[in-house]
Amino acid sequence: MKAKVIVKVEGNFNKKDLEWLEEEISNLLHHGAVENCSGYSTEIEIEES
């Protein structure tokens, strides 16, 4: 099954928080997805307002 998962987090973050969040999301996807599916790709986008 092919799926697209979107996670939206809104709030007031400083630069360090955003860097940490991006790293944690990347690690979660990598460690979970590599073992359980093939041919996946990830895209992490941070919009600053």
Secondary structure by P-SEA (a helix, b strand, c coil): cbbbbbbbbbccccaaaaaaaaaaaaaaaaacccccccbbbbbbbbbcc
